[in-house]
Amino acid sequence: MSIPTDKLPYFFGSDTRSKEAYRTIIDDTVQAITDSVTDAGAYQGASVEDLQNLMQATTILPQTGNGWDAVLDEVKKTILPNFLRTWSTNYMAHLHSPALLESIAGELILSTFNQSMDSWDQGPIATEVEVAVVNELCKLYQLGEDADGVFTSGGSQSNLSALTMARDWYCNTVLGHDVKKLGLPSCYQKLRIYTSEVSHFSMEKSAHLLGLGYDAVRKVPVDELCRMDVQKLKTMLEEDVSEGLLPFCIVATIGTTDYGSIDPVEKLRVVCDAYNLHLHADAAYGSGLQLSQHYQQRLGDLGLCDSITVDFHKMFLLPISCGALLIKNRSRFEVFTLHADYLNREEDEEAGYTNLVGKSLQTTRRFDALKVWMAFQCRGKDGFASIIDTCIENAAYLAQAILSNDRFELAIKPELSSVVFRLKGSCEKNKQVRRQLLHHHQVVIGQTVYQGRTYLKFTLLNPLVTHQHLDELLAFLEKLGSSIQ
């Protein structure tokens, strides 16, 4: 059904006309999406210049609106053909997953009702769902009775929030200084965070935003499996303390972005206790392993950590954005609490209303917990375990296939689902292979640097990938590589 511009309702509502328009727009969109997917490729291959030219040819803000039908036609022509297809078994470049079908339905629901997670009266049931899901997550990661959490946009926001808590806790309890009221202490340039040399770049970003600077992040060398070297960490701490520096936090990476390597939380807990430090686990990648039936032990005991970053738009296969920060001691959320008469009135909270704005860097915030609530109930523990175990086993299979082929080199044995390897030969050969796959063969893989050389990367988050498909891709990579001098 065509909807003339002047007849298009503003909103979905209780009246028949708006409901019919809503249904038409959603049905039209679903039809356009399904019609646009005619093959199994991950990307149709348009170049940077192609896409920039498409945008330059489009009038973004016309004087008079074009109406729904014209806009959908433009989307069909310009946008849909040029999307990455994250569900394709040929897409394995990044920690960027396909989206489970029920979670896409969750996106439609939460966007339609457009709840905001800052105050109870902006999302009554949404607030209660998030509280319930957070409680379930705290149990899942065994954080104890005083644990709490909040949903975030993803790993970077969770890590920034955790480091903010760690800094303020240390300044309050060790230095006797209230950063929240007084700002940074005079000795702020001595504060130090310790994380592995292959940790996520949000550590440096967070240190900058916290007023500490990149130099506050001490990068600890890693072992042959790219895990933090605890002995070298101890040496660095001893030297830094003797020089009058102030360590306040260790960040364990539970699944590094490139290698999926997992730092040893049990050993790091001992170090933190010895130096009175906050232990944060950046488990944005590896957190899904908690649901694995066979590989959960690789994580270590995350319940020993003071805070944990969890991302659901990685191994849990939910749409972007969807993350959470979990903490062992709920009182540390005090760092974000500030009362406003128009938002989180104290008398409402005393009466039992929960206003989640006091736990978040954000004010307005999406109801992302709905996607977790729906997916958990839909798939159950067994369903997620099957997904995650399949991905880990695919990575192990691929790694062994690479080791068995003298045309390739493997960086390290995978612990999660990322496999870093290279075609033997020049760095330029590996770069060219990746570009050819992207623009000419509908295959999207990753690229990184290991020990100073260019490596390729398969990030296997799709449980539909088969061993046969991996064998075929390796053979095709070998063929492409042999054609490049």
N, C-alpha and C positions, 0 to 999 in steps of 0.2 A: 504494500500500500504506500503510495507516494504521499508525503506530507508537505504541503506548500509552506514556504517560509513564514508567512503571516499566520499560519494555523498551528505552528509548532509550539506546544505548551512549554513553559519555562521548566516545570518540575514534574516529577512523579508525585501523585497524590491520591486522594480517596475518590476522586470523580472518575467517571467512565472514560472521558476524553483523554485525560492524562495517562490512565492505565493503558489504553489502546496505543497511544503514541509511544509509551515506554516499551510495550511488547513489540511494536513494529521496529523500533530502533535497535533493540537487542536482537530480535530475529534477523534483521537485515545485516547486522554486524556479524553474527554467528555464521550466516550464509557466506558473507564476503570472506571471512577467515578460512572457512573450510574449502571454499572454491579456490583460494589462493595457493593451497598446498597440493601439488600434483606429483611430487617426487620425494625421495628420501634424503635429498641433499641438505647440507647444513647452511649453505649460503649460495646465492645465485651468482655471485662473483663481481658485482659492480665495483668499480674503482672509486678511490677517493674523489677524483674529478667528476665522475658520473653523478655521484650523490650530491656534491656541491652544486653542480649545474641544475639538478632537479630542484634544489632549494631556491636557487637564484631565480628560477622561472616561476616560482609560486608567489602569489600575493598573500602574505600572511594575514594582514588586517585590511580587507577591502572596505570601501566606504559604505557599501550596502551588503548585508550578509547574503551569502550564496544559497543558504538553505541546506537542509540535511541531505537530500539526495545528491546534490552537487559535491558536498563535502565527502560523502561516502565514495562517490566515484573517484575523487582525487586520492583518497586513501587507497582504494583498490589499485590505482595506477602508480602511485608514487611510494607509498609506505609499505604495504603488505608484501610486494615482491622482493623487497630489500631487507627484510628482517632476517636476523640470524634465527635459525630453527633450533632452539636449545634441546628439543626432544629428539633431534636426529642422532643416530648412532655415529654419525661423522662429526659431531660437535664435541670436542674434548680439549678445548684450549685453556679454560680457566676454572676456578671454583665457582661455577655459574651453572646451576642445575636446570633440568627440565622441571616443570611444575605439575604436581599431582592434580588429577582432574577435579577432585573434591575441593582442593585449595583454590582452584580458579573460580569455582562456584562461591567459595568464601569471599574472594575478592569482589565479586558482583554484589554480594549481600552487603559487605561492609562499605562499599562505595555508594550503593543506593541509599543506605540509611545515614551514612556520613556522620557517625558518632565521633566525639572527641574525648580523648582519654585523660583530660586534665582534671575535670571535676565530675562528681557523681551525677549531677543533674544535666550533664552533657552526654552521658552514656551510662544509664543505670545498669542495664543487664551487661553491657560491654565491660563495665568496671568489675562486676562480680565474676564474669568469665575470666578476665585477666588475673584477678586474685586467685581464682581456683586453679588456673593453669600454672601460675607461678608456684603455688603450693605443691602441685604435682611434680614440677621440675625440681624443686628443692629436695623432695623425697627421692627422685630418680638419681640425683647426684649426691645423695647422702650428706647433706650439709647441716643436718641437725634441727632441733626444735626452734631455734631462734633465727632461722634463715628467712630470707625474703628475696624479692627480685622485682624487676621491672622490664617491660619490653622496650626495645631500642630499634633504631634503624638498621643496625648491623654491628659488625665487629669493631669498627673504628669508634663509634659512639660508646659502645660498651667499654672498650679499653680506656677511652678518655675519662669516662665516669669512674671506673675502678681506680685509675691513677689519681684522680682528684680526691677520692675518698682516702686512699693510702697516704697522700701528702698531708691532708688535713688531720688525719688520725695521728700521724707521726708528730706533726707540729704541736698538736694539742697535748698528747700524752708524754712525749719525750722532751720537747722544747718548751712546753708550757705557753704556747703562743696560739692564739685563735685567728687563723687565716681568714675565716669567714667575716670577722668583724674588723680586723686590723690590716689585712693584706699580708703579703709575704714577709717573713721575718728577715732581719738584717743579714742573716747568714744563708739566705736562700741559694746563693751561688754554690754552696757546698752540698746541696741535696743531690742524691744520686739514685738512679734506677738501674737495675741489672737485668739484662735480657740477652738472648743468644745473638750471635752475629748474623743469623739468618731469620731473625724474627720479623714480624710485620712492621712496615714503615709507620704505622699509626703510633708506635712508641715515640719516635722522634717528633711527630706532629703533636702528640699530646703534651710532650715536654715543652714544646714551643708555646702552646696555648696556655699551659699552666705557669708560664713566666719563668721557666727554668732553663730553657734553651736546649738545643740538640746535644750540647756537651754534657748535659746531666745524664744522658743515656749511655751507660757503660756496656759495650758490646762484648759479650763473653765468647771466646773461641769455642768451636764445636768439635766433636769427635768424628770418627770416620763415617758415622751414620747421621751426621749433621744434627746431633743432639748436644745440648749445652754440656760443656765439660765442667763437672762440679768441682773437681780439684783446682782447675784454673780460676773458677769463680771464687773459691775460698782464698786463693792467693791474692786476687784482686781486692777482695774485701779487706783482708789484713793490711795490705798496702794502703788502701784508701783511708781506712780508719786511722792508721798510724800517721797519715798526713793531715788529719783533722777534717776529712770529708764526712758527710752524713748520709750513709745508705739508709733508704727507707722502704724500698720495695724490690722484690724479685719477680720477674714475669716469666713463668714457664709457658713455652709455646707447645700446645697440644695439637700438633699437626701444622708444620710449617707450610707456607703457601706453595713453595716449589716442590718440596720433597715429602711432605707428610710426616716428617720426623717428630718424635714425641719426647719432650724433656722429662726427666725422672722426678716426679713431684714428691715422692717419699724422701729422697735425698735432699731436695730443696726445702722441704718442710723443716728438716733438722737444722739446716743452715739458717733459715729464717728465725727459728726459735733461739738459736745461739746468739743472733745479732738483733733480735727484737724487730723483725721486718715483716711487712705485709707480703703475703704470697698470692699473686694473681695468676690465674690460668687463662691464657688466651686460647680457648678451645673452639674458636670460631669454626675451624675445619673439623677437628677431631671429635667434637662433642657428640656427634651422631653415633659414634662407636659404643656409647654407653648402652645402646639398645641391641648390640650385636650378641648373638648367642655363643659365638666361638672366639671372638677377638677383643672382647671388652677389657680383658686383663692387660692389653697393651697400653691402655690409658694410664694405668696406675690408679691410685685412690684419689679422685678429684675432691672427695669430701674433706681432704686435708687442707684445701686451699681456702683463703679468706674471701676470694671472689672468683667468679667464673664467667667468661664470655661464651655465650652459646649463639650460634647462627643457624637459623632454620632454612635459609635460602642456599645452603650448601648440601651436606649429606642427607638432610631431611627432605629435600626436594620440594620446598615450598616457594611461592613467588616472592620476588624482591618487592618490598623490603620486609625482613622479619628476623629480628634478633632479640636477645635477652641478656641482662646482667643479673647474675645470682650472687648473693652475699651471705656469708655465714652468720654475721651479726647485724641484725636489722637496724640497730641504732646508728650505723655508719651512713644510712641514708639522710641523716640529719644535715649533712653537708649541702643538700639541695632544697631543704625546707625553708620557705619564706611565705608568710601568710599575707594574703590580699583580701580585702573586704568583699571584692566583687567575685572572688573565685573560690578560695578554700577557707571559708570562715571557720574560726575555731569552735563556735557553738554547734555548727553542723557536725564537725568531726567528733565532738563530745557526745553528740546524739547518735553516733554510729555510722554516719555517712563517710565513705572512703573517697578521698580526693587524691588521685595518684600523682598529681603534679608535684607533690612533695618528694617524689622519688626519682624525678627525671630532669635531665638537662633541658628537655623540650617542655613547652606549654601545650599547644595544640599537637595532638599525636594520634596516629591511626590505630584502629582497632585490629591490629595484626594478630592478636591472640586468638581471634576467631579461627584463623586458618590452622593453627596448631590444634585447637579444640576439635575442629572437624576432622582433620587428618588423623589425629591420634585415635579418635573413636572409630573412624572408617577403617583404618588399616590394622590397628592394634599393635602390640609389641611384636608379635610374630611376623606381621607384614613388614614392619620396618626392619626387623632383624634380617629377613630374607633379602631385602633391597641392599642393605649395607654389606652383608656377607658376600653377596654376588659381586659387588663392586671391588671389594678387597681381594677376592679370589681372582677376578679378572686382572687386577694389577699384578698379582703374583705370577699368573700365567704369562702375561706379557713380558715381565722382567726375565723370566726363565727363557722365553723365546729369543729375547735379545741376547742373553748370555750365550745362547747356543748358535748364534750367527756371527761369524767373524767379520761381517761388514758393519757391525754396530758396536757401540760402547755404552755400557750402563753406568750411570753416575753412582747411585746407591740402591741397595735393596729397599723396596717400598714397605712402609709400615701401614699406610692407609691406601689410598687409591690413586696416587700420582706416581707416574713413571717418567723419570728424566733420563734421556739417552741421546745419542747422536750417531749420525752416519760418520764413519771414519773418513777423514779428509779435512778440507778447509772449513773454517767457520762460515765463509761465504757460501759454500755448497749447502750447508744446513739452513742458512737464511733463505736462500733461493728456493729450496724445496718447500719450506713453509709458505712462502708467498705464492708459489705455483699451485699448491693445494687450495689455498684460500680463494684465488681469483679464477682458477681454471678447472678445478675438480670437485668443488662443493664439499671440501673437507677442511675443517678448522681445527688446528692443533696449536699448542703453545710453544713459546720459545723463552729460554732463560740463559743465564751464564753460570757455569759451574767450573771452579778452579781456573778461571780466566778464559774459558772457551765457550763458544756458542753451543747450547744443547737444545734439543727438542723436548716437548713434554706432552704426554697424554694424561689428562685429568679425567679419570673414569668415574663419573657420577651417575651414569645411565645404566640401570640393571638390564636393559634390553640388549646391550652389547654382548656379542658372543665370542667365543674363542676363535671361531672360523673367521669372523669379521676382523678381529685383531691380526690374525695371520695374513689376511688379504691386504690389510693396510700396510703391514710391515713389508710385504712383498712389493707393494706399489711404491712405497718410500724408497726401497732399494733400487727399483727400476728408474725412478726419477733421478735419484742420486747418481746413477751410472751415466745418465745423459748430460750431467753437468761436469765440466772440467774443473 
